[in-house]
Amino acid sequence: MTQGPLGYQIHPWELRWRGLSISQLERTESTFALSNGHIGIRGTLEEGEPVGLPGTYLNGFYENHELPYAEAGYGYPESGQTVVNVTDGKIIRLLIEDEPLDMRYGTARHHERVLDFRAGTLSRVTEWESPTGRVVRLKSTRLVSFTQRAIAAIRYEVEPIDGQSMQVVAQSDLLANEPIEADRSGDPRVAAALQAPLVGQFAQAEGYRAVLVHQTRNSGLRVAAAMDHEIDVQDGLRTRVHAEEDLGRLTAAAEVAADGKLVITKYLAYGWSAQRSAPALRSQVEAALAGAHQTGWDALLAEQREYLDNFWASADVEIEGDPELQQALRFALFHVLQAGARGETRAIAGKGLTGPGYDGHAFWDTETFVLPLLTYTVPDSARDALRWRHATLPLARERAIQLGQAGAAFPWRSINGAECSAYWPAGTAAFHVSADIADAVARYYNATLDHDFDAECGTEILVETARLWNSLGHHDQHGGFRIDGVTGPDEYSAIVDNNVYTNLMAQRNLREAADACDRNPDRAKALDVTADEVASWRSAADKMLIPYDDDLGVHPQAEGFTEHLDWDFAGTPEEKYPLLLHFPYFDIYRKQVVKQADLVLAMFLRGDAFTPEQKLRNFDYYEARTVRDSSLSACTQAVLAAEVGHLDLAYDYLAEAALTDLHDLHNNVRNGLHMASLAGAWSSAVSGFGGMRDYGGTISFAPRLPAALSGMTFRMVYRGTHFKVSVSRTEATYELLSGAELETTHHGEKLTISEKPVSLAIPELEDRTPPRQPPGREPARRVPLDGNTEANTPR
């Protein structure tokens, strides 16, 4: 096992940290977080202190707060939403001969924590010597169940290792309104909303069990948390349980023999609702708790392992030549699975359920970066995330009406489906969000042929978003269909005309809506879709205006973009990035500087709209202007760099995307992981070096590897067919794992993926002159770790 540059041990199937670093707790609390898409618990120590940032989250559970405006404006959202730290059930405090086990005191002889990607657990081993010389070994294992959605559990073991018996007292808590550092956004309204946001409604304790029910002060959401325990010790056990408004506590005291141990198994159940009563929620979590108790700890572990075995059989990416990157890719896959596995008609937030970053909001990141991974590996999770979008259609319709448009305008950021962005140019004006959601709907349908979803949800989403584009755009005097006054993915350009990304995604949206109505005429009729309306969508799509600069031979990001002055990159020192924190938006908006991939993202998602020559010229042009002040950019640049032949550059960008959180490249992992970048690492590998594309329901591959990697194997699911692709530097092998045979192409050559592996040569690549990036904004050159702990340390 190799030591990584920032404290993590390098291992292909786990994330391990040895030793104790109090200063790194906030970061490791995020990387060691456990979730199943419904419950999320940060990787804090069981003792509750020391702690960086405590956090237990339920997907969709939030509190309202006022949004600040220096000046009012029509259409500005009036209230925001922020994720709430709910009742903490992780806490098990320990006293050894009346001395609290606190890692800040005494001596930690040994301490390590391991996040196991195959077992789905976070485990810990600590050997601690108290200030008076007593020595104890503590082992804990925790999980958030993939199979029992409402359940988390902890196995906690304490044993003397100094040859003497000892008195041990454990206090297992349910703690609501946990003291937490003031909101870091600087907005006092948010801080006020998070100050003791839960109002107690019920508390009961009996035997080894306790239940607490609370309600938020403003949003009116109810949450119930319950705990139960199994305790195993040789003799001398005494227990006491009690509950009050914000605390449920089981205290267990025992005399543990010199060769004995105290074992506590703690089961936790969570549930919330906007409508159900306190008694109903109490019954719900008590029933879930009874089910977990009946299943038992060993069976919960076995269920967790089986679930993950099935996931890895469909999703694993193996690479040869870079052990740290291998670990990072599986870390990414595991956390994205955790974010969406059991969300079940809830959003997948930008930080998942790993921290309070972005106030717990979901963005277009979900549909554009996260759902492709889920669509091709665990499609049921992608379907459930899209069902959440469908459930929010009434709010999206209301927003469109408020903005004077038809159809549905989905929010830039939200928890419950209502717009929460207080900044209009980069928020509301980013209408591309609706096309991104439509793109995810179409991709899911093409990859699954899920006709029930198509009829029940997909067609309605496509229809309402198509109506938005028909309303928002217009035909000009030359017959072209233009979409003016919008913001594309690049937040350093705002309120522009004919953003190429937006127009191309709207074009696909319009065509997909028309096709969906043809497939589902009864659903179209119920939505009052007429033949004339469908014809208008097809006409708008056919005449969509796509700007092109004939003089430069590139596509401007938006109309007139290539006529702007270039940003003074040479005169911008490194400490002035990210630019939005050091320069006025007015100056940024009128210069050629790109925060994140925009036109380049269009070439990925709508690659069917560009020639290979256009892609190469466009990529080189925008490389020189993209500063990557966003974690969303590197993965897209990796995919296109690989496609146009800059394989080593693609490798650098893949590493940046995959290691964004493990190396804390943006210095904000303390607030949670970057789900889009983690999912984008998968895209960088599978769509980049694997060359996978899926346009119009036709999947294809064009794999190529960079010099640093000797091999890569990835697994996918497409229309019920499970298969794997193994790539070397000279050939690729396609093999069916289960399901029907699949027709596809390899570098344009037709092939059938069947049980008999098919190996095809990889065409030689022409030499390319590497593009240049803005000075100081080049990706770090990736040098695979080989026991050298200095390599790849982020700048």
N, C-alpha and C positions, 0 to 999 in steps of 0.2 A: 504494500500500500504506500503510495507516494504522498508526500506533504504538499498541499496546494499553497498558493502564494498568500492567502489571507486566512489561514487557520483550518480550512477544511481538508480532510484526508481524501485523496482521490481513489475512488472505488467505482466499478461500473454499475453497481446496483444499490448504492446507498450514499447518504451524505452524513459524514461523521465529523464531529468536532471534539478534539481531545484537549483537556485542560480547561481552566476557567478564566474567562476574560469578561469582567463586569462591563467594561466599556463597549463590548460587542453584543451585549444582550439584546438590544433593540433589533439589531440586524438579524441575529439568529432566531429571535422570536418570530420573525416573518418567514425565514427560510424553513424553519422547523414547524410551521403551522400545519394543522390537520383540518380537513374539511371533507364534506361529501356533496357540496352544492346547496345544502339546506342549513347545516350547522358548520360554523368555522371557529376553531379555537387556536389562538396564537401559542407559540411554543414557549410559554413562560414556565419557570420552575414551579414545581408543585407547592413549594413553601409560600408562594405569593410574593416574597421579597428575597433578594433584590429583584427588581423588575424594571424593564425599560418602558414598555407600553403594554399594559394588560389589554386583553381583548377576547371577548366571546361574542360571536355575531350570528344572527339568523337572517337568512336571505330574504330581503324585502322588508325587514323590520327597521323602521326609521322614525325620526322625530322631525317635525316641521320647525322652520325658523324664518324670520323675515329676510328678504333679500335687500342688500343696501344699494341705493342709487344716489349719486350726487344730484342728478336731475331726472325727473320722471319722464317717461316716454310711452307712447301707445304701444301696447303689445308686450311690454316688459313683464316677465313672470313676477308675481307678487310674493311668492314664498318659495323657499328652498327646502330640501330634504337632506338629512344627514344620518348616516348609519349610527345605531346605538350599541354601545357595549352592554349586552344583556347580562343576566345573572351568571356569575362565574362559578362553575362547578368543578374546576380543575384543582382547587386548593385543597391540599392535605398538609397541614402544619404538623411538625414533629418536635417533640421534646424528649431529650435523652437525659435522664436523671435531672429533670427540671431545667435543662439548658436547651433553648430552642436551636434547632439545626438551621443555621443561617450561614450561607456561603461566604459572607463578608467577615465572619469570625471563625476562630479555630483554624484548622488546617485541612485543606482539601488534598488528601494524599493522592487521590485519583478521581478524575471526573471526565466523563465522556457522554455524548449524546449521539444517537444514530437515527436518522430518518431512513426507513427501509422501503424502497420503492416496490418491492414484490410482496412484502407482508402488509404494507399499508399501516405501519405503526411508527411511533416515536418512542424510542427506549432510552433509558438512562442508567448509568452505573456510577455511583459516587461512594468513595471511601472518605469518611470525614472524622477527624479527630477534634473532639470538643476542647474548649479552653482548659478544662480540668483533666484532659488526657484520656477520656473514654473514646473508643474507636468503634464506628458502626459502618456497615455497608448497606447502602440504599439502592434498590433496583426498582425501576418503574417502567411500565409499558402502557402506552395509551393509544386508543384508536377512536376514530369517528367512523361509524359503520356505513359501508356502501350498501349493505343489504337490508338493514333496519334503519330507515331514514332518520328517525327521531332520536337515535341512540348514539351516545359516546360512552366510553368505558376506560377505566384505569386499573391496572394491577400494580399494587404498591407493596414492596417487601422490605422489611427491616431486619437485620441480623447483627448481633455483636460479633466483632472479629478480634477482640482483645482478650479472649479467653475467660471472660467473666459474664455472669448474668447481669441484666440491667433492666431498670424500669423504663418503659417506653410509653409515651402518651401521644396519640395521634388525634388531630382535630380535622375532621372532614367537613368542608363548608359548601353551602350555597350562599353566595354573596352578591346582593344586588346593589346598585348605585356605588360600585367600586370606586374609590378615590382614583382620579385620573388627572394627568397633566392637562392644563387649560388648552383649548383648541389652538392649533398652530397656524391656522389661516390668518390670524390677526383680526378676525371679525368677531366683535363682542356678542353679536346676535347668536352666532353658532356656539360660542362658549356658554352663553346663558341656556341655550337649548339642551346642552349636554351636561349641565350641572344638575346632578340628581334627577335624571329625566323620568325615572320610574316611580309610580305611586303604588304602594302596596294595596292589594285587594283581598288577599287570602294567605294565610300561613298556617301550616300544620306539621307536626312531627310525631312519629310513633314508631317504636321498635328501632330499626336501623334506617328508617325512611323519613324524608322531609319533602314538602311541596311548598313552593312559593308562586303566587300569581301577582303580576303587576300590570299597570296600564300606563302608557306614555301620557304626558300632560297635555300635549298639543295635538298630536296625530290621532290619539285615541285608540292606538293599537294595544292589544293585550298579549302578554307573554306568560307562559307557565314553564317552570323548571322543577324537576323532581330528581331526587337521588335515593338510591338504596345500596346496601352493602352486604357483602359476605366477609366474615372475619375468621381467620384460621390462626390459632395460637395454642400452644400446648395446654396452658392452664392460667388461672388467675386473671381472667378477663373481666373487666367491669366497663359498662357503657352507660352513656347518658345522651339523650337526644332532646333538642328543643328547637323552637322556631319563633321568630319574631318578624316584624314587617320586612326587613331587608336581609335577614340572616336565618339560615337553617344550618344546624351544626350537630354532628355526631362526634362525641368524644369517647375514645376507646383507650383504656389504660390496661397495661399488662406487664407482668414480670416475665421477661424473655430469657430463657435459659442460655447459658454460654454457647451451647450447640444448637439452639433453636432459632426460630424466626417468627415475626409477626407478618401475616399476609392479609392485606385488605384488598378486596375487589370492589370497586365503586362503579355503579351503573348510573348513567345520567340520561334523562329524557327531556326534550325541549319541544315546544310547540307555540305557535302564535296565530292570531287571527284579528281581522278588523271587525268581525261581526259576532263571533261566538262569545258566549257569556263566560264569566270566571269559572262557574261550576263545570261547564262543558270542557273548557281547556284543562282544568284539573283532571277530569276523568280521562281526557285524551292522553296526557303524559303519564298518568298512573297505569293506564292500559299498556302503553309502549314500554314502560319500565317493567311491568309484569312479564311481558313477552321477552325482553332481554334477559331478565333474571331466569326465566324458564330455559332459554337457549343456553345460557352459561358462558363463561369466559372462553373456554377452549373452543367451543363451537363458533363463537363470534370471531375468534382468530381464524378458524378454518374457513368460514364464510368469506372473510376479508381476503384471504389468500386466493381462494377459488375465483372470486370476482376479478382480482388483479391478474391472475393467470390468464383468464379469458381476454382481458384488456390487452395485455402484452402480446398475446397470440395474434391480435389484429392490428397492433399499433407500434410495435417496437421498431426502433431505428438503431442498427448496429453500424459502427464505423471502425475502421482499422487505421491506426497511425496517430491517434490523438486521444489518450485515455481521459484527460480532463474534459475534453469536448464530449466524449461519450457519456461521461457522468452528467454533464450539463444538459445534454439532450434528454436523457431519461428523467432528470430532475424536472425539466420543462414539461414533458409529457405527463408526469405524475401530478404536477400541480394544476395543469389545465384540466385533467380528468377530475381532480378534486373540486375544481371550481364549478363544473357543470354536470357531474354524474347524476345527482339527485336533486337538481334545482326544481324540476317539475313545475313548469309554468311560472318560474321566477327568472329574473334577469341574471346574467353573468356580469358582475361588476368589473370595472377596470383593474381592481386589485383583488378580484375574487373575494374570498372571505378571510384574507390573510392580514388585513389591517384597515385603518380608517382613511387611507389615502383617497383623494378625489371625493371625499364625503360618502364613499360607498356607491357612487353613481356608475351606471352602465352608459357606455358610449357606442358609437359606430364600430369601435374596436372589436366588439363582440362578433358582429356579423362578418366583418371583413377579415379579421385575423384569427379569431378563436374558432368560429364555427366551421371553417374549412377543415381544420384538424379533426373536430368531432364528427363532421359529416362523413369523412372517409375512414373513421376508426370505430366510433361508437355513435352511429347515426341517431339512435333514440334520444340521446342527450341533445343533439342539434335540433331535433324535432321539438323537444320540450321547450328549448330556449325560444324557438320561433313561435310556439304557441303562446308564450308570454307576450311577444310583440302583438300577436293577434288579439289577445285579451285587452291590450291597451288601445286598440283602434278607436274606440269612442273618444278618448282623450286626444288622439292624433287628429280626428275629424274636427273636434272643437278648436284645436290649435289652428288648423287650416282656415276655418271660418274666421277666427280672430285675425288672421293675417290676410284676409280677403281672398283666399284661394279655395279651390275645390279639392275634393279628395281628402287625403290624410297627410299631415306634416308631422313626422315623428320627431321627438325631441333630440337635441344635441346631447343632453345629459339628464339622467333621471333615475329614480328608484321605482316609482310606481307608475311611470308612463307620462307624467306631467313634466313640462319643460322646467328645468332648474337653472339654466344658464343665465347669469346676469350680464353677460357681455354679448351684445347683439352681433357685431361683425363676425366673430369667430364661432358664435353659437347658433342663434336662430337662422342667420344667413347661410349656414352650411346645410342647405337643403339636400345635398348629396346623401345625407343619412337615410332618407327614404329610399333612394335607389340602392344603397348598400344593403338595406334590409330586403328589398325585392331581389337583389342578386343572390343573397343567401337562401331565400325561398326557392328560387329557380335552381340553384346549385343542389340544394337538398333533394328537390324533386327529381332532377336528372340523375343523381347518384343513387336514388333509392326506388324510384317509381312508386312512391307512397301515394296511391290514388286517394285514399281516405283523407290524408292531410291536404292534398291538393284541392279536393272538393270542399272540405270543411273550413280550412284556414287559408291555404296558400293563394287560391284564386282571389279571395276577397282582399288580401294584402296587395297583390299585384294590381288589381283593379283600382283600388283607392289611391295607390301611389302613382299609377299611370294618369289618373285624373288630376293629380297635383301637377304633373309635368305639362299636361295639356293646358292647364290653367296658368301656370307660371311662365311658360314660354309663349312665343308667338311667331308667326310667319312674317318675315320682312318683305320689303318691296322686290327683292330678288328671288323670292320663293323659298329661301332657306328658313329653317326653324331654329330660332335662337333663344337662349336662356340667359337673361341679363341680371346683373346685380346680386350675384351669389358668391359664396366662399367655398373653395374646393378644400381638399385635405390639407394643403399647405396653409397653415395659420399665419404665415408672414405675407400673405396676399389676401386681401379681403374685398368684398363687394366688387367683383370683377364680372365682365361680360364673357360668356361662352368659355368657361373653364372646360378644358378638353376632357378632364376626368368626369366632371359632372355631366357633360353632354353625352359622352359615350355610355356612361352608366344609365342615364335616363333613356337613351336609345334602346339599350337592352331591356330595361324595365317596360317600356312601351310595347316592345315586340313580345316579351314574355307574357304580358297581360293579355294581349290579343290571342296568343296561342292557348293560354289557360282557359279563356272564354270558349274557344273552339272545342277544347277537351271537355268542358263542363258547361254545356249550354243551359241546363236547368239552374245551375248556380248563377250563371251570368244573368239569366232572366230575373232571378230573385233580387239581384243587385241593380236591376233596371238598366243593364247594359244593352244598348241598341247596336244594330249593324253599322249605323253611321258613326257611332262613337268608336267602335273598333277600327273602322276605316280611318278615322281621324288620328288614332294612335299610330297606325302603320304609316300614314302619310308623314306625320311628324318625325317618326323614326327614320324614314327614308330620306327626309330632307334636313336631318339634323346638321347644323353648322359645326364643322370641325376646323378651327383655324390652322393655317399652315404658313410658315415664313419661307417663301420661295428663295429669298436672298441668302438666308443662312442654311436652308435645307433642313430645318427642324420644325417641330410643332411648338408654338409658344404655349406655355402653361395655360394661359388665358389670352384672350384677344389683347394685343398690344404689349404683352409681357416682355418680349424680346426687344422692344423699343425703349424700355426703361434703362436708367443708368445701372451699371453693375455696382454692387456693394463694394466698399473699400476694404476688401479682405486683408490686404497687406498691412493696412493701418489699424486693424482691429486686434488687439492683444488677446491672448487666450483667456485672461481673467474677465474679459467682457462678454464671454459666452455663459449662458444662453443670452442671445441678443435682446429678447423681450424684457429682460430684467435690467438692461443698461441703456436702451435707446427707445425713443418714442415710437409708438406704432406708426405714426404719420410718416416717419422717415423710413421705417422698414417696409411699409406697404408700397412705396413708390420706387423701390429698388429691385434689382434682380438678385434676390437672395431667397433661398428656399429652406424652410424649417425642417420639412420632412418630405419624403417622396410623394409626389403629386402626379405629374405627367408620367413619371416612372412607374407609379402604381397603376396608372391607366394601361400602361403597356403590359403589365402582368395580368390584370383582371380582364382587360379587353385586348389581349394580344392578337386576337383575330382581326383587329381593325388597323394593324400596322404591318408594313413589310419588314423583313429582316434588316434591310439597309436603313430604314427609318429608325428602327430600334437602336441600332448601333450609334447612329449620329445623335439621336435624342439622348441616349444614355451618357455619352461623352459630354454633351453640352451641359446637362443638368448635374453631372458629377462635380463640375467646376463651380457650381452655385449652391450646392446643398450642404448645410452646416450640421445637420443631424442634432438639432436642439430638442429632439423628441425621440423617445425610445421606440417609436413606431417605424422609424426609417430604415435602420440597418438591414432588417430582414428582407424588405422589398428590394433594396439595392443589391442584396446578395442574390436574389432570384434572377434579376435582370443581368447582373454582372456575369452570372453563370451562363445565361442564355446567349449573350452576345460574345462570349469567349474570354472574358477576363476571369479565369477560374481562380487564380490566387487571390485576387481582390474579393471575389465572392466568398472565399474561405475566411478572409479577414472579417468580412461583414457577418457571416454566419457565427463566428466566434463572439463578436460583439453582441449580437442578439441573444445568443444562448447564455452568455456570461453576464448579461446586464445586471442581474440580481446577485449572483454569487460573487461578483467582483464589485458590486454596488457602484456601477459606473456613473449613475446620476445622483449619488449621495442621498437617496431618499427611500432606501429599502426599509428603513425603520417604520415607514407608514404602510408597508405591504409590497407584494411582488407585482411585477408588470405582466399581467396575463397576456396581453397582445404580443409583447416581445417574446415571451416564452413560447406561445403558439407559433409566432413567426419563425422561431428557430426550426421548428418542424417544417414549415414551408420552405425555409432556406435549404434544408437538406433534401426534402422530397420533390419540391417544385423547382429548386435550384439545381442541385447536382443530380437529382433523379429526373429532371426535365418533365415532370408530370403537369399536364394541362387538361382541363375539362371545359371545352367550349361547346355549348349547345347539345350536351349529352353525349359527346364523343370524347373519350379519354385517350390520351396519347402520352408517349414518353420519349425523351431525348437525353439520356443520361451521359454525364461526363464528370470526371473527378479531378480535383486539383492535385498538384504534385505531392502535397503533404499527406494525402490519404491514399492508402493502397487498396481499400475496399469499402463498400457500403451496402448494407442490405436493409430494405424497408418493407413493411407489411401494410396492406390496405384492405378495405372492404368497398366493393362497388357493385350495386344492384344485387346484393346478397352473395356475391362471389368474394371469397377470401383468397388473397394471393400474395406472393412476395416477389420482389425484384432485387437481384444481387448484381452489384456493379463492381467491376474491376477497371483498371485503366484501359483495357483493350476490348472488353466485351461486357454485355449485360445478359443475365439469365432470368427468364420469367417462368414462374412455377405456380400452378393452382394448388391451393391448400384445401379448400372445400367450396362446394357450390358449383354452379354451371360454368362452362367454358366462357371466356370473355374475348371479344374481338377488340383489338387495339392496334397501335402503330408504334414502331421503334425508329426514331429518326426518319419518319415518313414511310417506312416499310411496314406493310400490313403483317400482323401476326395474330395467332390465337393462343391465349394463355390456357393451357390444359395441364393435366396431371403429369404429362411428359415434359420435363423442363426444356425450354427453347433458349438457346444461346445465340446471340447475334453480335457481330462486331460493331464497335463504336467508331464512327468515321473520324478521321484525323481532322484536327482543328487548325485553321490558318493562324499564323502568328498575329497577335494584336498589339498595337502600341498602347500601353496602359494609360488610362485617362488621368487627369490631374484633379485633385480636390482643392478647396480653398486652403491656403496656408494654415497649418496647425489643426486642420479638421480632418486629416487623413485618419482612417481606421488604424489602430495599432497593428503592426505586422504580427501575424500569428505564428509563433514558434512552439510546436507541441512540447509540453513539459516532459522532461526525461530525468526527473530527480533534481532539476535545477529550479529552486524555489523563486528565483528572481525573474524567470521568463514570464512574459505576458502580464506582469503586474500593471494594472491600469494606470495611466498617467493622471 
